[in-house]
Amino acid sequence: MCFENIHLILDHAGYGLEDSVFVRIYLKEFERDFATFNRVYTRHFPQDKPLPSRTTVGVSALGRGALVEVDLVCFKANQR
């Protein structure tokens, strides 16, 4: 669900996940969820390009009882 929301937000702003240069991920249940999240994460990025830099952090709590939070930085060289 979080990637569906990210796709919608990026599309509205004129970007796509292929424009990501850095991704920060917070997991409430790091040990339990990291491998599964990683499989889902890689499916959403172009397979013919390197994945963006990222940090994945385990946290004790997230807002509204969430299990995962993702934020990212995008850049397009041809935008002015």
Secondary structure as UniProt FT lines:
FT   HELIX           2..13
FT   HELIX           17..19
FT   STRAND          20..27
FT   TURN            28..29
FT   HELIX           30..43
FT   TURN            47..48
FT   STRAND          53..58
FT   HELIX           63..65
FT   STRAND          68..74
FT   TURN            77..78
//
